[in-house]
Amino acid sequence: MNKRPEQNEYAPYYEGYISMIPEGDLEQILKEQVKETLHLLNDLSETQGEFKYAEGKWSIKEVICHVVDTERIMAYRLLSIARGDAVQLPGFDENAYVNQADFNREKMEDLLQNLFVVREGTLLLLKSLKEKDWLKRGTANQVDVTVRAIACIIAGHELHHRKILKERYLGAKEFSALV
């Protein structure tokens, strides 16, 4: 898929994510961007993975798992809509998901492997789509959305969080003291 979704294919909230995606083949972009994210985080220690740039913020490990959880949910939405399921797909509370898990006890290596495997699953799902599937519409979180918009949201969501990781976490003065 090379064409960005039109603004009427997703909620205005997602514009920030979609605008972050470079032009080009979305499947290739998704494949490359996960490599870049893994490269960024691959050498972090367990202590660094537990770093929070401010009180009440998620740790790096929690951000990674939030990205993974969100991609899983978005991929399910994409699958449901692509397969013609007319059910209204629910929203989810990202904070409750993170609070219910204990991601900081998990190893960085495992979390990054999870990110890679989930992205591989998403890529295989996208590869299985027929051309007509990309424009199918459904309702997720009480908003009309297309399959291609969801695929772009997945890409933009990761880019958004990678930017935050670079700027607020890895770029923090306190983080550099952990190295």
N, C-alpha and C positions, 0 to 999 in steps of 0.2 A: 504494500500500500504506500503510495507516494503522495497522496493528496490529503492535506489537513482537513479536519472536519469543519463544517460551517458552524457559525455561532449558534444556530438554532438546533444543533445536535447535542448540546450539553448545557448544564446549568452555568450561569455566569461565574459562579464560584471557581470553576475549573479553568477559567481563562488563563490564570497565572501559570498553571501547569502546562497547558497546551502551548502557550506562547514561548515557553522555554525550549521546546523541541526544535532542533535544526531541521531544515528542509532535507528531504531524501527518503530513502526506503526505511520505513518504520521498523521492520524486522531487523534490518542491519543496525539501525540506531540502537535498538534494545539490546542486541547482542554485544555491541561495542561498549555501551554505557555501563553494563554490569561488569565488564572487564575493568573499566576505569574505576568504578566504585570499589571493586575487590582489591585492585592495586593500591588505592588510597588507604584502605583499612587493613590490608593483609599483614603488616608487620607490627600491629599494635599489640601491646602486652595485655594481660588480663586486667591489670590495674588501670591502664589507659582506657580499656573498654568500659570500665565502670565510671569514667569521668563524666561529671555533669558541670556545665559551664556556669550554672546558677542554681540556687535552691529552688526546688520544685520542678526542675526541668528533668527530662529523661536523660539517662546515661547513653553513651554511644551504643552500647549493646541494646538498649531499649529502642533507640532510633532504628537500628538495623532490623530488629524484629517487627517494629511498626511498619517499616517498608515491606517486609515479607508478608505480614498479615494482610496489609492493604492490597498487595498484589494478588494474593490468593482470593480475596473477596472480589476484587475487580475482575479477575479471570473467571470466577464463577458467574458473575453478572454477564460478562461477555459471552460465555458459553450458553447460558440460559437464553439470552436474547438471540444469539446466532442460530440456535436450534428451534426458535419459534415459540418458546415458552411465554405465555401471555400473563403470567403471574407478576404481581408487583413485588419487586425484590426489596427487602428491607434495608434500612441504613444500619450503621453500627457505631458504637461509641468507642473511638480509638483509645481514649484514656482508660476506660474500663477494661479493654483488652490488655493493655500494658499492665494495669494494676493487678489483674487476675493472674498474670504470669510472673515468673521469677527469672527473667532473662539474665540478670546479673550473675546467677549461679552457673550459667552455661558458658562453655568455652568459646572464645572468639573464633577459633577454627571451625567449630560446629555451626556457629551462627552464620559465618560467611559461606560455608558449604550449603546451608539452607537457602541463603539468598541465591546462590548459583543454581541450585536444583529447581527452585520455584521459577526462576527466570527461564530455565530450559523448558519447563512444562508450559509456560506461557508461550514461548516461541513455537513449540510443537502445536499448541492449540491454534495459534495464528496461521501457521503453515497449513493446517487442515481446512481453513475457511475457503469457501467458494467466493468468487468476486461479488456476487449478489449479497452475501452475508454481511459484508462490511457496512452496508447502509441500513440494515435492519434496525428497527427501533423498539425500545421497551421502556419500562419504568423501573428505576432504581432509586431508592431513597426519595420517593415521591416526585422524581424529576424524569422527564422524557430524555432518553439518551440513545445514541447509536453505538453499534459495535466498534466502529472506527474511532469514535470519540473515547470510548473506554480504553482502547488500546493506547491512544495518545495520553490519556490521563495516567495510565500506568507508567509510561516513560517520563512524563513531566513530574509526577510525584517523586520518583527516584531522584531526578535531577534537582528538584527543590530541596530534598533532604541532604543530598550530597553537598549542595552549596552551603547549607546550614552547618553540616559537619565540618567543612573546610574553614568557614569563617568563625563560627561561635565555639566550636570544640577544639579542633586542631590548631586554630589560630589564637586560642586563649593563652594569655601569659601563664596562667596556672597549669595549663596542659603541658607547656614546654618544660615545666619543672618535673614532670613525671617521666620524662624521657631518660 
